[in-house]
Amino acid sequence: MTQKISARETALKVLLAVEEREAYANLALGAVLDKMNPGKLDRAFITELVYGTLRTQNTLDWALSRYLRRSLPELTAAVRNILRLGTYQILFMDRVPDSAAVNESAILARRHGHEGIVKFVNGVLRNLVRGKKQLNYPDPNEDPVQYIALRHSHPAWLVRRWLNDFGFAETEALCAANNQPAPNTVRVNTLKTSAAELIEKLATLGVKATRGQYAVDCLQLQGFVSLGGLAPFKEGLLQAQDESSILVGQAVRPAPGSRVLDVASAPGGKATHLAQLMQNQGVIMALDVHEHKIKLIEENCRRLGVQIVQPVLADARQIPEKYTGWADYVLVDAPCSGLGVLRRRPDARWRKGEEQLAALAELQAQILESAAAVLKPGGVLVYSTCTITCEENLGQVKSFLHKHADFQWESLAELLPDSLDYTATMGRGYLQLLPHIHGLDGFFIARLRKSDNMPLTSQQDLYGRV
């Protein structure tokens, strides 16, 4: 068995896990790579095959449909994904010869089917090789939705929605950005080291580290096989965290000694960042509704040397009344549609539907309402998501403010770099990050402050007299 056959077989195994068992691609791929422990080149090849095939699935299926008499859903999952793997190599991997893509796909077909399947796969892919230059995408002027959906492999409902929100040029740029690999970013744990010390230490291990574009204590890493296998990771000198996520912590910036509530906290990336900003002084109550995720928060705190995070198993929509007015800062990093992080989760775009958005917005509103009650007068509430829909972001916060006159926008201008503020909203208290504009994951960040004037009861006059 050659290395390339092994790599393609491994990629097929992950694709089948995603389709048949609804496994998350990153988790299924990570588990397989950890078990196989392939070399750096094979690891990169397998990763590109899996992520590339999933990202471009819409385009692959469209191209294949021109050479199939039966529809793809009529084929077995194995044959369907062997064809997708072969088509991805033929259409998107210039360094793989077409003949190799066809022949290796036929070998996979022999392992997963009979001789008739081998001839079928071989025939379809050879026809695709001969006809690939005649694949004509829809005219963008006549059908912009289908053009972008097929040219950049996104669901049509999503493209239609973004065309309404952003227009043609921005939507195409956004979809193209979603198909680019995301950088490997980490946060320097300044409780244990400095950025300069960590960069030097990583260099001795052959890992290149460069500063992030915007966030303080953010590094981009290249040249490693597994982050979890690096000594600096095991020693708690760094935490895997995207740059947009680090900016959320900067937008909160709690003072040392504060009381902080972090809801939907697992796996604890933001909670441990807040602890770092607080110099391990104060207390952070980290809520999560999933018991197994509470353990992830505890593990990360232990590894990073964080001592002030208290994980609490609780539903953020039903925070006990005893915590009312407890916190100086509240971070609501709300569950969301995740449409801002599609470049990191290549299978996610096919799992989502427009019908899910209303239910998510309702869940966010309930969490925001419950968490806001924990904030003491004069405290700060930061609301964030990793998505780019108005009803989950700006619309959600505006709706909250409409019901809560005791909260007001607070400027982000002194907390985040000016260079992020393309649309001049930070002074008004919010920021929408976009992959095609900022080169970061698509996050929304809003900062509010609760009035320190206690509301009057119906029995009080303007001077507080009953």
ChimeraX attribute file (.defattr): number of C-alpha atoms within 10 A of each C-alpha:
attribute: neighborCount
match mode: 1-to-1
recipient: residues
	/A:1	5
	/A:2	6
	/A:3	11
	/A:4	14
	/A:5	14
	/A:6	15
	/A:7	20
	/A:8	23
	/A:9	19
	/A:10	21
	/A:11	26
	/A:12	23
	/A:13	17
	/A:14	28
	/A:15	30
	/A:16	20
	/A:17	16
	/A:18	20
	/A:19	15
	/A:20	11
	/A:21	9
	/A:22	13
	/A:23	16
	/A:24	18
	/A:25	24
	/A:26	17
	/A:27	12
	/A:28	17
	/A:29	24
	/A:30	16
	/A:31	13
	/A:32	15
	/A:33	21
	/A:34	11
	/A:35	9
	/A:36	11
	/A:37	14
	/A:38	17
	/A:39	12
	/A:40	12
	/A:41	11
	/A:42	17
	/A:43	19
	/A:44	13
	/A:45	15
	/A:46	23
	/A:47	21
	/A:48	17
	/A:49	25
	/A:50	25
	/A:51	24
	/A:52	21
	/A:53	26
	/A:54	25
	/A:55	26
	/A:56	23
	/A:57	24
	/A:58	19
	/A:59	22
	/A:60	22
	/A:61	18
	/A:62	15
	/A:63	21
	/A:64	19
	/A:65	14
	/A:66	14
	/A:67	16
	/A:68	13
	/A:69	8
	/A:70	9
	/A:71	13
	/A:72	18
	/A:73	8
	/A:74	8
	/A:75	11
	/A:76	12
	/A:77	15
	/A:78	20
	/A:79	21
	/A:80	18
	/A:81	23
	/A:82	26
	/A:83	26
	/A:84	27
	/A:85	26
	/A:86	28
	/A:87	29
	/A:88	23
	/A:89	21
	/A:90	23
	/A:91	17
	/A:92	13
	/A:93	15
	/A:94	9
	/A:95	8
	/A:96	12
	/A:97	11
	/A:98	20
	/A:99	13
	/A:100	14
	/A:101	23
	/A:102	25
	/A:103	17
	/A:104	19
	/A:105	27
	/A:106	25
	/A:107	17
	/A:108	23
	/A:109	23
	/A:110	16
	/A:111	14
	/A:112	15
	/A:113	15
	/A:114	10
	/A:115	12
	/A:116	11
	/A:117	16
	/A:118	20
	/A:119	13
	/A:120	16
	/A:121	23
	/A:122	22
	/A:123	16
	/A:124	20
	/A:125	26
	/A:126	19
	/A:127	14
	/A:128	23
	/A:129	17
	/A:130	10
	/A:131	13
	/A:132	15
	/A:133	9
	/A:134	8
	/A:135	11
	/A:136	10
	/A:137	16
	/A:138	16
	/A:139	12
	/A:140	13
	/A:141	9
	/A:142	9
	/A:143	11
	/A:144	18
	/A:145	26
	/A:146	21
	/A:147	20
	/A:148	26
	/A:149	23
	/A:150	22
	/A:151	19
	/A:152	23
	/A:153	25
	/A:154	25
	/A:155	19
	/A:156	17
	/A:157	14
	/A:158	18
	/A:159	24
	/A:160	18
	/A:161	15
	/A:162	20
	/A:163	18
	/A:164	10
	/A:165	14
	/A:166	12
	/A:167	12
	/A:168	19
	/A:169	9
	/A:170	15
	/A:171	22
	/A:172	23
	/A:173	15
	/A:174	21
	/A:175	23
	/A:176	18
	/A:177	21
	/A:178	27
	/A:179	19
	/A:180	14
	/A:181	15
	/A:182	18
	/A:183	17
	/A:184	16
	/A:185	22
	/A:186	24
	/A:187	24
	/A:188	26
	/A:189	24
	/A:190	17
	/A:191	19
	/A:192	14
	/A:193	13
	/A:194	14
	/A:195	21
	/A:196	12
	/A:197	12
	/A:198	19
	/A:199	18
	/A:200	13
	/A:201	15
	/A:202	19
	/A:203	13
	/A:204	9
	/A:205	13
	/A:206	11
	/A:207	17
	/A:208	16
	/A:209	23
	/A:210	14
	/A:211	17
	/A:212	18
	/A:213	16
	/A:214	18
	/A:215	20
	/A:216	17
	/A:217	18
	/A:218	27
	/A:219	27
	/A:220	17
	/A:221	19
	/A:222	15
	/A:223	13
	/A:224	15
	/A:225	17
	/A:226	13
	/A:227	16
	/A:228	11
	/A:229	11
	/A:230	14
	/A:231	13
	/A:232	16
	/A:233	17
	/A:234	14
	/A:235	12
	/A:236	20
	/A:237	23
	/A:238	27
	/A:239	24
	/A:240	16
	/A:241	18
	/A:242	24
	/A:243	26
	/A:244	23
	/A:245	24
	/A:246	22
	/A:247	21
	/A:248	27
	/A:249	24
	/A:250	19
	/A:251	24
	/A:252	24
	/A:253	19
	/A:254	21
	/A:255	17
	/A:256	16
	/A:257	16
	/A:258	15
	/A:259	20
	/A:260	29
	/A:261	27
	/A:262	26
	/A:263	27
	/A:264	23
	/A:265	27
	/A:266	24
	/A:267	20
	/A:268	26
	/A:269	21
	/A:270	22
	/A:271	30
	/A:272	27
	/A:273	27
	/A:274	28
	/A:275	29
	/A:276	25
	/A:277	20
	/A:278	20
	/A:279	17
	/A:280	20
	/A:281	18
	/A:282	17
	/A:283	19
	/A:284	26
	/A:285	19
	/A:286	26
	/A:287	24
	/A:288	23
	/A:289	17
	/A:290	14
	/A:291	12
	/A:292	12
	/A:293	18
	/A:294	21
	/A:295	15
	/A:296	17
	/A:297	24
	/A:298	19
	/A:299	14
	/A:300	19
	/A:301	23
	/A:302	12
	/A:303	15
	/A:304	23
	/A:305	19
	/A:306	22
	/A:307	18
	/A:308	22
	/A:309	24
	/A:310	17
	/A:311	23
	/A:312	17
	/A:313	16
	/A:314	17
	/A:315	16
	/A:316	24
	/A:317	17
	/A:318	12
	/A:319	17
	/A:320	12
	/A:321	11
	/A:322	8
	/A:323	14
	/A:324	15
	/A:325	15
	/A:326	18
	/A:327	25
	/A:328	21
	/A:329	26
	/A:330	29
	/A:331	28
	/A:332	24
	/A:333	23
	/A:334	23
	/A:335	18
	/A:336	22
	/A:337	22
	/A:338	19
	/A:339	21
	/A:340	25
	/A:341	23
	/A:342	25
	/A:343	25
	/A:344	19
	/A:345	20
	/A:346	23
	/A:347	26
	/A:348	18
	/A:349	21
	/A:350	13
	/A:351	8
	/A:352	15
	/A:353	12
	/A:354	10
	/A:355	8
	/A:356	11
	/A:357	16
	/A:358	12
	/A:359	11
	/A:360	17
	/A:361	22
	/A:362	14
	/A:363	18
	/A:364	25
	/A:365	19
	/A:366	14
	/A:367	22
	/A:368	25
	/A:369	17
	/A:370	19
	/A:371	25
	/A:372	25
	/A:373	17
	/A:374	24
	/A:375	24
	/A:376	22
	/A:377	20
	/A:378	16
	/A:379	21
	/A:380	27
	/A:381	30
	/A:382	25
	/A:383	25
	/A:384	26
	/A:385	26
	/A:386	27
	/A:387	23
	/A:388	24
	/A:389	23
	/A:390	14
	/A:391	16
	/A:392	26
	/A:393	27
	/A:394	19
	/A:395	13
	/A:396	19
	/A:397	22
	/A:398	13
	/A:399	13
	/A:400	16
	/A:401	15
	/A:402	11
	/A:403	10
	/A:404	13
	/A:405	11
	/A:406	16
	/A:407	21
	/A:408	17
	/A:409	19
	/A:410	19
	/A:411	19
	/A:412	24
	/A:413	19
	/A:414	10
	/A:415	15
	/A:416	19
	/A:417	15
	/A:418	14
	/A:419	9
	/A:420	18
	/A:421	18
	/A:422	13
	/A:423	8
	/A:424	13
	/A:425	16
	/A:426	24
	/A:427	15
	/A:428	15
	/A:429	20
	/A:430	27
	/A:431	25
	/A:432	26
	/A:433	23
	/A:434	21
	/A:435	22
	/A:436	18
	/A:437	14
	/A:438	17
	/A:439	15
	/A:440	22
	/A:441	27
	/A:442	26
	/A:443	25
	/A:444	26
	/A:445	27
	/A:446	27
	/A:447	24
	/A:448	22
	/A:449	21
	/A:450	22
	/A:451	16
	/A:452	12
	/A:453	9
	/A:454	12
	/A:455	12
	/A:456	13
	/A:457	11
	/A:458	7
	/A:459	8
	/A:460	11
	/A:461	10
	/A:462	8
	/A:463	7
	/A:464	11
	/A:465	9
	/A:466	10
